[in-house]
Amino acid sequence: QVQVVESGGGFVQAGGSLRLSCAASRSIFAITAWAWYRQAPGKQRELVATISRLGSTNVEDSVKGRFTISTDRAKNTMYLQMNDLKPEDTAVYYCNTATASRQWGQGTQVTVSS
């Protein structure tokens, strides 16, 4: 079973930046599409961005122009670069396949103050 661990969250002021990492125990990002999701307090988990196994990307409208998804296959790691953060980006962020086929991990908390 491939293990993945999310990291990189933290507390930032509005307008700040963070880079989240999703580190895998072996090469997986060339096999299937992966994605970042988030769940804000009291809300359902939602899709944030996806990256196909060929590297094409898509981000949801709410974060378009601010968030970028990428992978470093040499490091078996997927990233979410988050710029110009807003208080509404506050959530726990998770990585999973684009079909959410894996068990959810612990995620990484992102808190943005106004």
C-alpha positions as CSV (number, residue, x, y, z in Angstrom):
1,Q,0.0,0.0,0.0
2,V,1.4,3.4,-1.0
3,Q,1.7,5.8,1.8
4,V,1.1,9.5,1.2
5,V,1.6,12.3,3.7
6,E,0.4,15.9,3.4
7,S,2.5,18.7,4.9
8,G,3.2,22.4,4.6
9,G,0.1,23.9,6.2
10,G,0.3,26.7,8.7
11,F,-1.0,30.1,9.8
12,V,-0.7,33.0,7.5
13,Q,-2.1,36.5,7.0
14,A,-4.3,37.3,4.1
15,G,-2.2,37.9,1.0
16,G,0.4,35.4,2.1
17,S,1.6,32.2,0.5
18,L,2.1,28.6,1.4
19,R,3.3,25.5,-0.4
20,L,1.7,22.2,0.4
21,S,3.4,18.9,-0.2
22,C,2.0,15.4,-0.7
23,A,4.8,13.0,-0.4
24,A,4.4,9.4,-1.6
25,S,6.3,6.4,-0.6
26,R,6.8,5.4,-4.2
27,S,6.2,6.5,-7.7
28,I,2.4,7.0,-8.2
29,F,1.9,10.3,-10.0
30,A,2.6,8.9,-13.4
31,I,0.0,6.1,-12.9
32,T,-3.2,8.1,-12.4
33,A,-4.5,11.6,-11.9
34,W,-4.2,13.1,-8.5
35,A,-5.8,16.1,-6.8
36,W,-5.9,18.4,-3.8
37,Y,-9.1,18.7,-1.8
38,R,-10.0,20.9,1.1
39,Q,-12.6,20.8,3.9
40,A,-13.5,24.0,5.7
41,P,-15.2,23.9,9.1
42,G,-18.8,22.9,8.8
43,K,-18.6,22.3,5.1
44,Q,-18.2,19.4,2.8
45,R,-14.9,18.4,1.3
46,E,-14.3,20.0,-2.1
47,L,-12.0,19.6,-5.0
48,V,-9.3,22.3,-5.4
49,A,-7.1,21.2,-8.2
50,T,-6.2,18.2,-10.3
51,I,-3.2,17.0,-12.2
52,S,-3.3,14.2,-14.8
53,R,-0.7,11.5,-15.1
54,L,0.6,13.4,-18.2
55,G,0.9,16.6,-16.2
56,S,-2.1,18.6,-17.4
57,T,-3.7,20.6,-14.7
58,N,-7.0,22.1,-13.7
59,V,-7.9,24.4,-10.8
60,E,-11.3,25.3,-9.5
61,D,-12.6,28.7,-10.2
62,S,-12.4,29.8,-6.6
63,V,-8.6,29.5,-6.6
64,K,-7.9,30.1,-10.2
65,G,-5.0,32.5,-10.7
66,R,-3.8,32.0,-7.1
67,F,-3.2,28.2,-6.7
68,T,-0.9,26.0,-8.8
69,I,-0.7,22.2,-8.7
70,S,2.4,20.4,-9.8
71,T,4.4,17.3,-9.3
72,D,8.1,16.4,-8.9
73,R,8.2,12.8,-10.0
74,A,11.9,12.4,-9.0
75,K,10.8,13.2,-5.4
76,N,7.4,11.3,-5.7
77,T,5.8,14.5,-4.4
78,M,2.9,16.6,-5.5
79,Y,2.6,20.3,-4.5
80,L,0.0,23.0,-4.2
81,Q,1.5,26.5,-4.4
82,M,-1.0,28.8,-2.8
83,N,-0.6,32.6,-3.3
84,D,-2.7,35.6,-2.3
85,L,-4.4,33.5,0.4
86,K,-7.8,34.6,1.6
87,P,-9.6,33.8,4.9
88,E,-12.0,31.7,2.9
89,D,-9.1,29.4,2.0
90,T,-9.0,28.3,5.6
91,A,-9.4,24.5,5.6
92,V,-7.8,21.2,6.1
93,Y,-6.1,20.3,2.8
94,Y,-5.9,16.7,1.6
95,C,-4.3,14.9,-1.4
96,N,-5.9,11.9,-3.0
97,T,-6.5,10.5,-6.4
98,A,-8.7,12.5,-8.7
99,T,-11.5,10.0,-8.1
100,A,-10.8,10.1,-4.3
101,S,-10.2,6.3,-4.4
102,R,-7.9,6.2,-1.4
103,Q,-8.6,6.4,2.3
104,W,-8.3,10.0,3.4
105,G,-5.2,10.9,5.4
106,Q,-4.8,13.4,8.2
107,G,-4.5,16.4,5.9
108,T,-2.7,19.6,6.7
109,Q,-4.3,22.6,8.3
110,V,-4.2,26.0,6.5
111,T,-5.4,29.0,8.5
112,V,-5.6,32.4,6.9
113,S,-6.3,35.4,9.1
114,S,-7.8,38.6,7.8
